[in-house]
Amino acid sequence: MIRVAANFRDRAALSSSQQGVGDGAFFVPEFVDVSIGSPVLIQVTAHGLLGGVFLEGVVAWRRVQAAGVLAKGTGVRVLTPHGDRLSFLLRWAKGDVPTVPRESPRFPCTERVLVSLVGSSRRATQRLVYGTLEDVSARGALLVTPSPLVGASDILVDVDSGRAAVQARVVWSSGNRSGLAIGALAVDGERAWSTVVERVARSLDPEVRVER
């Protein structure tokens, strides 16, 4: 997958760049060195956009040179699982929402984990389910499970083959997707979580270092 950096001066510049772009698509100005149909990962940054936002998609069209008021660049059809992120970006660019509700960037991934409801002790938990982390950051994650985490609030997430469990709180759920806030961690859990986040981040950018 090709990684693309889409850097904008501010929300007004981001909003202006997306004028006339069809629904479900994102326009990356100046980026044209790619074939139609190529999968891309876009990191969108702008002043005031805390942490930036990642979008995955497929190149749908290119404009290899400017045409009047239309800048050269590439149109990317954003994949359905990232549609909510695209919607947020466009709303943020228009000033409908103030800022990204997180302080650190989230990095897309497909990290398999074992999730359990928190009981009086770890051995006392009664429900275990495998899930997939779709993105991670130093303080949060997006978790996908085979079925909704109905009634779940506090959970444990095994991120190191059962050797370290991370405490997390489910802050929102939509179907089988849940947003997690990473809570106070034991030493082993904190180390395991930082290792996961840094491994994911460095797979996208070898220079990334993650600090809590």
LUMRO-513084 format. One line per 10 residues: number of its first residue (from 1); their letters; for each residue x, y, z of N, C-alpha, C. Coordinates in pm, 1 decimal, always signed. Layout:
NUM) A) X,Y,Z,X,Y,Z,X,Y,Z; ...
***
This chain:
1) MIRVAANFRD) +84.0,-120.2,+0.0,+0.0,+0.0,+0.0,+87.3,+124.9,+0.0; +51.5,+221.5,-82.6,+127.0,+345.3,-93.9,+83.8,+441.0,+16.4; +179.2,+497.9,+87.2,+146.7,+594.8,+190.6,+161.6,+735.6,+134.4; +60.5,+819.0,+158.9,+57.8,+954.8,+106.1,+36.2,+1053.6,+219.9; +115.1,+1159.5,+224.6,+96.3,+1266.0,+322.7,+19.1,+1379.5,+256.8; -97.3,+1412.9,+313.4,-178.1,+1523.7,+263.4,-178.7,+1632.3,+370.4; -92.0,+1731.5,+353.8,-73.9,+1836.2,+454.7,-143.0,+1965.1,+409.1; -227.8,+2018.6,+496.0,-300.8,+2141.1,+464.4,-267.1,+2249.6,+566.6; -271.2,+2373.0,+523.0,-236.6,+2485.6,+610.0,-332.0,+2495.4,+728.9; -462.4,+2481.9,+701.8,-563.0,+2493.3,+806.4,-692.7,+2432.8,+754.9
11) RAALSSSQQG) -800.3,+2444.5,+833.0,-926.2,+2382.2,+792.5,-984.0,+2447.7,+667.2; -960.0,+2578.2,+648.3,-1009.9,+2645.2,+528.9,-943.9,+2589.4,+403.2; -813.8,+2563.5,+411.3,-742.3,+2506.7,+296.5,-791.3,+2365.8,+266.8; -817.3,+2288.9,+370.8,-869.8,+2154.0,+352.0,-1007.9,+2159.3,+287.3; -1094.2,+2247.2,+338.2,-1228.7,+2259.6,+283.3,-1224.8,+2301.1,+137.0; -1139.9,+2399.0,+104.3,-1129.8,+2447.3,-33.3,-1083.6,+2337.1,-128.6; -990.5,+2254.5,-81.6,-935.8,+2148.9,-167.6,-1039.8,+2042.6,-202.6; -1143.0,+2028.0,-120.5,-1241.5,+1921.5,-140.3,-1366.9,+1968.7,-214.8; -1371.1,+2094.9,-256.8,-1486.2,+2146.4,-330.1,-1503.3,+2071.9,-462.5; -1624.1,+2023.7,-485.9,-1653.5,+1955.3,-611.6,-1613.2,+1809.4,-615.0
21) VGDGAFFVPE) -1554.3,+1758.7,-506.7,-1516.5,+1616.8,-500.9,-1640.8,+1535.6,-464.3; -1660.9,+1424.6,-530.8,-1781.4,+1344.5,-509.3,-1789.1,+1282.3,-371.6; -1908.7,+1237.3,-335.4,-1929.5,+1171.6,-207.0,-1841.9,+1046.7,-194.9; -1785.9,+1028.2,-75.6,-1705.0,+909.3,-50.1,-1564.0,+917.0,-104.6; -1525.0,+1036.3,-154.0,-1391.4,+1051.0,-212.3,-1314.8,+1161.9,-141.5; -1183.6,+1153.0,-150.1,-1095.9,+1255.2,-92.1,-993.6,+1294.3,-197.4; -970.0,+1425.0,-210.8,-876.9,+1475.6,-310.9,-743.6,+1510.5,-245.0; -634.5,+1454.7,-300.0,-500.0,+1482.7,-250.5,-430.6,+1574.7,-350.4; -420.3,+1703.9,-320.2,-358.3,+1798.2,-414.5,-211.6,+1762.2,-441.8; -170.9,+1785.3,-566.3,-31.6,+1771.2,-611.7,+14.7,+1626.2,-627.8
31) FVDVSIGSPV) -51.9,+1530.2,-567.3,-7.1,+1391.4,-573.4,-63.8,+1324.5,-697.2; +23.2,+1293.2,-794.6,-23.7,+1233.4,-919.8,+59.2,+1112.0,-961.5; +166.9,+1083.4,-891.1,+258.4,+976.1,-931.0,+209.2,+841.0,-879.8; +93.8,+797.2,-930.5,+32.8,+672.2,-885.3,-65.8,+625.7,-991.3; -86.0,+495.6,-999.4,-176.1,+439.5,-1100.5,-318.4,+429.3,-1046.3; -415.5,+445.4,-1135.3,-555.0,+426.0,-1097.0,-574.9,+281.5,-1050.8; -645.8,+265.5,-939.9,-667.3,+133.3,-882.5,-569.7,+97.9,-771.5; -468.7,+182.4,-751.3,-369.7,+153.9,-647.4,-428.2,+179.0,-507.7; -402.1,+88.8,-412.3,-445.5,+114.1,-274.9,-352.8,+215.9,-209.0; -409.3,+310.1,-135.1,-328.7,+413.0,-70.5,-373.8,+432.7,+73.4
41) LIQVTAHGLL) -280.5,+477.1,+154.7,-307.4,+516.1,+293.1,-271.7,+664.1,+303.4; -371.4,+747.6,+332.3,-351.3,+892.0,+337.0,-344.8,+937.9,+481.3; -238.5,+1008.9,+515.8,-231.6,+1073.2,+646.3,-263.4,+1221.4,+625.5; -377.2,+1264.7,+676.9,-422.8,+1402.9,+659.7,-383.7,+1484.5,+782.9; -311.0,+1593.0,+760.7,-273.2,+1681.5,+870.9,-308.5,+1825.5,+833.3; -337.0,+1905.1,+935.1,-366.1,+2047.3,+916.5,-353.5,+2114.7,+1051.7; -324.9,+2242.6,+1051.2,-317.1,+2317.0,+1176.5,-452.3,+2310.2,+1247.4; -451.6,+2266.3,+1372.9,-575.2,+2252.3,+1448.9,-635.3,+2114.1,+1444.1; -582.4,+2027.4,+1358.4,-631.4,+1889.7,+1347.6,-541.7,+1801.8,+1433.1; -576.0,+1788.7,+1560.6,-487.3,+1723.9,+1656.6,-462.3,+1578.3,+1619.3
51) GGVFLEGVVA) -335.3,+1545.0,+1604.3,-298.9,+1406.6,+1577.3,-310.8,+1363.1,+1433.3; -385.8,+1436.6,+1350.6,-405.0,+1394.7,+1213.2,-504.4,+1280.1,+1202.5; -539.2,+1243.5,+1078.5,-635.8,+1137.1,+1053.0,-584.5,+1051.6,+937.8; -598.1,+919.5,+951.1,-560.0,+827.1,+844.5,-684.1,+783.0,+767.0; -671.5,+776.6,+634.6,-778.2,+726.9,+547.9,-720.3,+622.3,+454.2; -790.0,+510.6,+439.0,-749.6,+410.8,+340.8,-844.9,+416.9,+222.8; -791.1,+400.5,+104.0,-876.0,+405.3,-13.9,-806.2,+353.6,-138.0; -871.4,+372.6,-250.3,-820.6,+327.5,-380.1,-824.7,+445.8,-476.0; -717.3,+464.3,-551.8,-710.4,+574.7,-648.0,-818.1,+557.4,-754.7; -904.0,+659.7,-767.4,-1014.7,+652.9,-863.5,-987.0,+734.3,-988.6
61) WRRVQAAGVL) -915.9,+846.5,-974.3,-885.1,+931.1,-1089.3,-768.1,+1022.1,-1056.7; -707.6,+1078.6,-1164.3,-595.7,+1170.9,-1147.7,-615.3,+1292.1,-1237.7; -566.2,+1406.3,-1192.2,-559.5,+1527.6,-1274.5,-412.5,+1567.0,-1279.4; -347.1,+1537.8,-1391.1,-201.5,+1548.4,-1396.7,-151.9,+1691.6,-1412.9; -241.6,+1784.3,-1443.8,-202.0,+1925.1,-1447.2,-322.1,+2011.8,-1410.4; -293.3,+2129.8,-1356.9,-399.8,+2220.1,-1316.3,-484.0,+2261.7,-1436.5; -613.4,+2278.9,-1411.6,-704.1,+2322.7,-1517.6,-789.5,+2435.7,-1462.2; -748.7,+2560.3,-1490.3,-819.6,+2675.2,-1436.4,-807.0,+2679.7,-1284.9; -920.9,+2677.4,-1216.3,-918.7,+2681.1,-1069.6,-900.2,+2542.4,-1010.1; -897.0,+2440.4,-1095.6,-883.6,+2303.5,-1047.6,-735.4,+2266.4,-1038.3
71) AKGTGVRVLT) -692.8,+2227.7,-918.2,-553.0,+2191.2,-896.2,-526.4,+2049.5,-946.2; -400.6,+2023.9,-978.1,-365.1,+1886.8,-1012.3,-363.2,+1804.0,-884.7; -384.4,+1675.1,-900.1,-385.6,+1588.1,-783.6,-459.3,+1459.4,-813.8; -492.6,+1386.7,-707.9,-549.2,+1253.0,-720.8,-675.3,+1239.3,-637.0; -778.1,+1180.5,-696.4,-901.2,+1151.1,-623.9,-898.4,+1008.5,-572.5; -923.1,+991.1,-444.8,-917.6,+859.1,-381.3,-1056.7,+821.1,-331.1; -1102.8,+704.7,-370.0,-1228.1,+652.6,-319.3,-1200.8,+589.3,-183.6; -1254.8,+648.5,-77.4,-1226.0,+603.7,+58.7,-1301.9,+474.6,+88.5; -1233.3,+378.1,+147.8,-1296.0,+250.2,+180.4,-1406.1,+269.4,+284.7; -1510.2,+187.9,+274.9,-1627.7,+202.2,+360.9,-1596.2,+207.6,+509.9
81) PHGDRLSFLL) -1505.5,+122.6,+563.8,-1478.3,+130.8,+707.7,-1422.4,+265.2,+753.6; -1368.0,+343.7,+660.1,-1312.3,+473.9,+695.4,-1404.4,+589.3,+656.5; -1527.5,+555.1,+619.9,-1622.6,+657.8,+580.2,-1653.0,+757.4,+691.5; -1660.0,+708.6,+816.2,-1687.9,+798.3,+928.4,-1574.2,+898.7,+946.8; -1451.5,+854.2,+922.9,-1337.3,+945.5,+935.8,-1342.4,+1054.7,+828.7; -1376.5,+1013.8,+706.5,-1388.7,+1111.6,+599.1,-1498.4,+1212.3,+631.3; -1611.9,+1163.4,+680.0,-1721.6,+1251.8,+716.9,-1678.2,+1350.2,+824.4; -1604.7,+1299.3,+924.6,-1556.0,+1388.6,+1029.9,-1464.4,+1495.7,+971.3; -1372.4,+1456.3,+885.0,-1278.1,+1552.1,+826.1,-1350.9,+1664.5,+752.3; -1450.0,+1626.6,+672.4,-1520.9,+1726.5,+594.5,-1602.4,+1818.8,+684.9
91) RWAKGDVPTV) -1660.3,+1764.1,+789.9,-1734.4,+1846.8,+885.6,-1638.9,+1939.8,+960.3; -1522.7,+1885.7,+998.8,-1422.8,+1968.3,+1069.3,-1375.1,+2081.6,+979.2; -1352.3,+2049.7,+852.6,-1303.0,+2150.4,+758.5,-1402.5,+2265.2,+742.7; -1532.3,+2234.1,+752.1,-1634.5,+2338.0,+738.4,-1662.9,+2409.6,+870.0; -1600.1,+2364.2,+979.1,-1620.5,+2428.9,+1108.2,-1737.5,+2374.6,+1186.8; -1793.7,+2261.0,+1142.9,-1907.9,+2203.8,+1213.8,-1869.3,+2136.9,+1344.5; -1744.7,+2094.5,+1356.4,-1694.4,+2035.9,+1481.1,-1562.4,+2104.8,+1513.2; -1530.7,+2120.9,+1642.6,-1414.9,+2203.1,+1678.6,-1279.9,+2140.6,+1649.9; -1262.1,+2013.9,+1683.0,-1130.5,+1953.3,+1666.2,-1141.4,+1802.6,+1683.4; -1033.7,+1733.1,+1655.9,-1031.4,+1588.4,+1675.7,-1031.1,+1558.8,+1825.1
101) PRESPRFPCT) -1120.8,+1471.7,+1873.9,-1128.6,+1445.4,+2017.2,-1020.0,+1350.6,+2067.8; -896.9,+1373.9,+2026.7,-785.2,+1294.6,+2078.2,-657.9,+1375.3,+2056.5; -556.8,+1346.7,+2136.7,-434.9,+1425.2,+2132.2,-321.5,+1357.6,+2057.0; -334.2,+1228.7,+2029.7,-225.5,+1157.4,+1962.6,-279.5,+1086.8,+1839.2; -195.4,+1070.4,+1736.7,-241.9,+1010.0,+1611.6,-278.2,+863.7,+1628.4; -374.2,+819.3,+1549.5,-408.9,+677.9,+1547.2,-354.7,+616.7,+1419.5; -301.1,+496.2,+1432.8,-237.8,+428.7,+1321.0,-319.3,+305.0,+1283.0; -356.6,+290.9,+1155.8,-438.2,+175.8,+1113.9,-360.7,+46.0,+1125.3; -431.4,-61.1,+1159.7,-365.8,-191.0,+1174.9,-471.2,-301.1,+1167.7; -426.7,-424.5,+1174.9,-514.2,-541.6,+1188.4,-450.7,-631.5,+1292.8
111) ERVLVSLVGS) -457.8,-587.4,+1416.7,-392.6,-657.2,+1527.8,-494.2,-744.9,+1600.2; -470.9,-877.8,+1599.0,-561.6,-970.1,+1666.4,-535.6,-969.0,+1816.2; -643.0,-964.6,+1895.8,-631.0,-961.1,+2041.3,-740.4,-1047.8,+2102.1; -721.5,-1082.9,+2229.1,-821.5,-1155.7,+2305.4,-881.5,-1059.5,+2407.0; -1014.5,-1050.0,+2407.4,-1084.2,-952.2,+2491.9,-1164.5,-1026.3,+2597.5; -1162.7,-975.5,+2718.8,-1244.4,-1033.8,+2824.1,-1309.7,-923.6,+2905.8; -1431.5,-951.6,+2954.9,-1497.0,-859.9,+3046.0,-1422.8,-862.9,+3178.7; -1418.0,-752.0,+3247.1,-1344.4,-743.0,+3371.8,-1431.5,-791.8,+3486.0; -1385.4,-894.4,+3557.3,-1453.1,-944.4,+3675.7,-1374.7,-908.4,+3800.5; -1402.1,-977.8,+3908.4,-1329.7,-950.2,+4032.5,-1183.1,-988.1,+4021.7
121) SRRATQRLVY) -1153.8,-1080.6,+3933.3,-1014.9,-1115.3,+3901.3,-1013.5,-1162.2,+3757.4; -895.5,-1170.2,+3701.7,-889.4,-1207.4,+3560.9,-942.3,-1348.4,+3537.7; -914.0,-1440.9,+3631.2,-961.4,-1577.6,+3615.7,-1113.3,-1586.9,+3631.4; -1172.9,-1484.2,+3695.7,-1316.4,-1487.1,+3719.4,-1397.2,-1432.3,+3601.9; -1331.0,-1380.3,+3500.9,-1404.6,-1328.1,+3386.0,-1479.3,-1441.9,+3318.9; -1597.3,-1412.5,+3268.1,-1683.5,-1517.8,+3216.2,-1700.2,-1513.1,+3065.1; -1650.8,-1408.0,+3003.4,-1667.7,-1398.4,+2859.2,-1536.1,-1362.1,+2793.2; -1494.8,-1446.2,+2700.9,-1373.4,-1422.8,+2623.5,-1410.5,-1420.7,+2476.9; -1353.4,-1328.7,+2401.8,-1382.2,-1321.3,+2259.6,-1259.5,-1266.2,+2187.3; -1233.5,-1321.1,+2069.8,-1125.8,-1266.0,+1988.3,-1176.3,-1143.5,+1913.7
131) GTLEDVSARG) -1089.4,-1045.6,+1900.2,-1124.4,-924.8,+1827.9,-1006.2,-875.4,+1746.1; -1027.8,-767.9,+1672.4,-922.9,-708.2,+1590.9,-917.4,-558.4,+1618.0; -797.7,-509.8,+1647.3,-776.9,-366.6,+1660.9,-758.9,-308.8,+1520.4; -846.4,-215.0,+1481.7,-837.4,-155.3,+1347.7,-749.0,-32.4,+1345.7; -736.1,+33.8,+1460.8,-635.9,+138.6,+1472.8,-598.9,+154.0,+1618.8; -480.3,+209.1,+1642.4,-428.9,+221.9,+1778.1,-358.6,+355.8,+1794.5; -356.9,+403.8,+1918.3,-278.4,+521.0,+1954.5,-227.8,+499.0,+2095.2; -150.1,+593.3,+2145.3,-96.6,+579.1,+2280.0,-206.4,+575.8,+2384.5; -324.5,+631.4,+2353.3,-431.1,+642.2,+2453.3,-561.3,+575.9,+2413.9; -571.6,+521.9,+2293.5,-699.4,+465.2,+2253.6,-686.4,+368.2,+2138.4
141) ALLVTPSPLV) -801.6,+310.7,+2098.9,-801.9,+212.9,+1990.5,-944.0,+194.6,+1939.9; -954.8,+139.0,+1820.2,-1083.1,+97.4,+1764.6,-1083.0,-55.0,+1758.3; -1177.6,-115.6,+1828.4,-1185.2,-261.1,+1839.7,-1305.0,-313.6,+1763.3; -1283.6,-418.6,+1683.2,-1391.6,-485.9,+1611.8,-1403.0,-627.3,+1665.9; -1523.3,-665.5,+1705.4,-1548.9,-798.6,+1761.2,-1656.5,-868.7,+1678.4; -1664.1,-1002.4,+1685.5,-1764.6,-1073.8,+1605.4,-1907.5,-1031.0,+1635.7; -1933.8,-990.8,+1759.7,-2066.2,-942.9,+1798.4,-2049.0,-821.8,+1889.6; -2152.8,-739.6,+1904.9,-2140.3,-619.5,+1989.0,-2104.1,-652.4,+2132.4; -2028.1,-564.1,+2195.0,-1993.1,-580.5,+2336.3,-2106.3,-522.1,+2421.3; -2220.8,-587.3,+2419.3,-2340.3,-537.1,+2487.5,-2315.1,-532.5,+2638.1
151) GASDILVDVD) -2335.4,-416.5,+2696.5,-2319.5,-402.2,+2840.3,-2176.3,-390.0,+2886.7; -2081.1,-398.0,+2794.0,-1940.7,-391.8,+2833.8,-1901.2,-247.6,+2863.7; -1825.6,-230.2,+2968.2,-1773.1,-98.2,+3002.2,-1622.8,-108.3,+3020.3; -1580.9,-182.9,+3122.4,-1438.6,-207.4,+3143.7,-1403.2,-344.4,+3087.4; -1295.0,-351.3,+3013.5,-1251.6,-477.2,+2954.3,-1102.0,-493.6,+2972.3; -1055.5,-614.3,+2948.4,-912.6,-644.2,+2941.6,-881.1,-687.0,+2798.9; -771.5,-636.3,+2745.5,-729.7,-670.1,+2610.0,-591.9,-734.1,+2617.6; -584.5,-862.8,+2580.5,-455.4,-931.8,+2576.1,-384.3,-893.9,+2447.5; -268.8,-832.3,+2459.3,-196.6,-785.9,+2341.2,-61.8,-855.5,+2323.3; -32.4,-950.1,+2413.0,+99.4,-1014.2,+2407.0,+87.1,-1163.2,+2433.9
161) SGRAAVQARV) -2.1,-1228.7,+2357.6,-20.7,-1373.8,+2367.2,-46.9,-1420.5,+2509.6; -129.2,-1346.0,+2582.9,-166.9,-1386.7,+2716.2,-70.9,-1347.8,+2825.5; +44.8,-1288.7,+2789.5,+143.4,-1253.9,+2892.0,+119.5,-1116.3,+2952.9; +42.9,-1030.8,+2884.2,+17.5,-897.2,+2936.5,-120.9,-851.6,+2893.7; -199.1,-801.5,+2990.0,-334.4,-754.3,+2961.5,-341.6,-604.0,+2984.7; -408.8,-536.0,+2893.8,-424.9,-391.5,+2901.3,-566.8,-361.1,+2947.5; -579.8,-274.8,+3045.8,-711.4,-230.3,+3088.9,-761.2,-123.8,+2992.4; -889.7,-133.2,+2956.3,-948.4,-34.8,+2865.5,-1095.0,-13.9,+2901.6; -1145.8,+101.2,+2864.3,-1287.8,+132.0,+2884.8,-1352.6,+154.8,+2748.5; -1468.9,+92.1,+2729.7,-1545.4,+113.0,+2607.4,-1617.5,+246.6,+2619.5
171) VWSSGNRSGL) -1579.7,+343.7,+2536.3,-1638.6,+477.1,+2545.3,-1751.3,+497.6,+2444.8; -1756.8,+413.9,+2340.9,-1870.8,+415.2,+2249.8,-1875.5,+282.7,+2174.4; -1995.0,+245.3,+2129.3,-2012.3,+123.9,+2049.9,-2111.5,+150.5,+1937.6; -2083.9,+93.4,+1823.0,-2174.4,+100.5,+1709.4,-2167.7,-34.1,+1638.1; -2270.1,-116.0,+1657.8,-2264.1,-251.0,+1603.4,-2152.1,-328.8,+1670.8; -2067.4,-388.2,+1589.0,-1957.1,-466.5,+1645.7,-1826.3,-387.3,+1654.2; -1834.8,-255.3,+1642.0,-1717.4,-168.1,+1650.9,-1725.5,-87.0,+1779.9; -1614.2,-80.3,+1852.2,-1611.1,-10.5,+1980.8,-1487.6,+77.7,+1990.5; -1507.4,+198.9,+2042.5,-1395.3,+288.3,+2069.1,-1345.5,+267.0,+2210.4; -1215.4,+247.0,+2225.7,-1156.6,+218.0,+2356.5,-1070.4,+334.4,+2403.7
181) AIGALAVDGE) -1079.5,+362.5,+2532.2,-984.9,+451.8,+2598.4,-895.1,+363.5,+2683.0; -765.9,+373.0,+2658.7,-671.0,+290.7,+2732.2,-654.8,+350.5,+2871.8; -675.8,+267.1,+2974.3,-677.4,+316.9,+3111.1,-543.9,+304.0,+3181.3; -550.5,+309.2,+3314.0,-429.8,+291.2,+3395.4,-380.3,+148.8,+3376.6; -253.6,+134.0,+3348.9,-198.6,+4.1,+3312.8,-97.7,-45.7,+3414.3; -95.0,-176.4,+3431.4,+14.2,-236.6,+3505.8,+140.9,-222.0,+3422.4; +256.3,-238.9,+3486.6,+382.6,-216.9,+3416.1,+393.2,-303.8,+3292.4; +361.4,-434.2,+3304.1,+372.5,-523.8,+3189.3,+273.4,-485.2,+3080.4; +151.1,-446.4,+3122.2,+50.9,-407.7,+3024.1,+90.5,-282.0,+2951.7; +143.7,-183.4,+3023.7,+185.3,-57.9,+2961.9,+297.2,-81.4,+2862.2
191) RAWSTVVERV) +391.2,-165.0,+2900.1,+501.8,-195.1,+2809.7,+451.0,-267.1,+2685.2; +358.6,-362.7,+2703.9,+305.5,-438.5,+2590.6,+227.3,-347.2,+2496.6; +145.7,-255.7,+2553.7,+68.1,-165.6,+2468.8,+158.6,-72.5,+2390.2; +257.4,-14.8,+2456.9,+350.0,+75.0,+2387.2,+422.3,+2.6,+2275.5; +455.0,-125.1,+2298.9,+523.0,-204.1,+2197.1,+433.4,-224.2,+2075.4; +305.3,-254.0,+2099.8,+210.8,-272.9,+1989.8,+197.6,-144.8,+1908.9; +175.4,-31.8,+1977.6,+155.0,+95.1,+1907.6,+279.1,+133.9,+1828.0; +394.9,+117.6,+1887.9,+517.3,+156.3,+1817.5,+542.8,+65.2,+1698.2; +514.7,-64.7,+1712.9,+534.6,-155.8,+1599.9,+443.5,-117.3,+1483.0; +316.5,-87.7,+1513.6,+222.6,-47.5,+1409.1,+267.1,+83.6,+1345.4
201) ARSLDPEVRV) +302.1,+181.8,+1429.7,+341.4,+312.9,+1378.6,+465.5,+303.0,+1290.9; +562.5,+224.7,+1333.7,+687.1,+214.8,+1258.0,+670.3,+134.4,+1130.1; +567.0,+51.3,+1122.5,+540.3,-17.5,+996.0,+494.6,+81.7,+889.7; +439.3,+195.8,+935.2,+397.2,+301.7,+843.6,+506.6,+404.4,+822.0; +582.7,+431.4,+928.2,+689.8,+531.3,+922.8,+802.1,+485.4,+1015.7; +914.7,+438.0,+961.0,+1023.5,+384.6,+1043.6,+1079.9,+483.5,+1144.9; +1053.9,+612.7,+1125.0,+1109.7,+713.3,+1215.4,+1019.5,+742.5,+1335.8; +900.9,+684.2,+1338.4,+805.4,+714.1,+1445.9,+852.5,+656.3,+1578.7; +839.5,+733.2,+1684.9,+860.0,+684.7,+1821.3,+737.7,+722.2,+1901.3; +684.4,+627.1,+1976.7,+562.5,+650.3,+2052.2,+594.4,+667.1,+2198.1
211) ER) +545.1,+774.9,+2257.5,+566.1,+800.2,+2399.9,+432.3,+821.2,+2467.2; +418.3,+768.3,+2589.3,+296.8,+788.2,+2667.9,+318.8,+906.2,+2761.9
***
